[in-house]
Amino acid sequence: MRKPVLTCYVPFELLCNCPFPVSTFPKSQIRLYTCRACTRKNEMGEVVSVINTVDTSHEDMIHDAQMDYYGTRLATCSSDRSVKIFDVRNGGQILIADLRGHEGPVWQVAWAHPMYGNILASCSYDRKVIIWKEENGTWEKTHEHTGHDSSGNSANCASHDYGLILACGSSDGAISLLTYTGEGQWEVKKINNAHTIGCNAVSWAPAVVPGSLIDQPSGQKPNYIKKFASGGCDNLIKLWKEEEDGQWKEEQKLEAHSDWVRDVAWAPSIGLPTSTIASCSQDGRVFIWTCDDISSNTWSPKLLHKFNDVVWHVSWSITANILAVSGGDNKVTLWKESVDGQWVCISDVNKGQGSVSTSVTEGQQNEQ
């Protein structure tokens, strides 16, 4: 069973892509936070609290940390070239695996859906994407992709409804799509020149047809169309769609940022008509992109906030009602859309000290 839907883990305050500056967060520790709605009378907003501190014993800076589907395992990666997996149930930490296979800093890790087994992907400065799998309690390398000419910056696994598919963005400007075809074999497709200078982030669209919660006839199997978003050094967010012949085509180009796009995150969906994407950039701005009409495919940007420093990472909660934002100001801020459509900062977490402050009054919210 998955963790409660209002739980929003925030190990994602750590940096994820090359060649970004390091975080001042203690290099061997990961703090996990939970976010829940206030339940006390006359209080508004959310309560954020530390639920666990994991000492990873990494020997260099940690660049990414990701919880698995069930919220019981934590994967981390570091400049020490290692990937580690911990069991973090009940507030504890047990090292399950210390994976060595990369020859450079490891920038990002991505879990596959558990219906395919315990599978983890990692991408590194060494240009390699490694797929690890647990068999009989032992983690081993099951596939190694070496199709890029420069650093592998971002890896993201698609919804299980699409199949076992991994997207990887690289500093060579290309995006690789790795699809498991059975019997240990992976099919590779490559989008060359996806972003000028380099691709920094990739994020899959949910396998839910917009509006299907309202319009989908009962019993009818939905027609899934594979899509994902990418962000790059050309200041652009691009949306990609798989055509009927299996080739990938650029469907949309979103322009609002004035500097490198550092991260994109396509929001989870239950089938409401609106699709949502968050993006952040070197320019310090975070945008929320929405598309209300799938037929017109028109996306509208709304500025969430202009920060005073670079913004490295954005990540949605499971229910897509809370967005976590991590930046060069050494804080993680949590944002929620109010009833009038405005995005409000409901809390911020200082990464160095683990301190938490929350916005609980209407006046505080209006000041954001």
Disulfide bonds with the S-S distance in Angstrom:
none
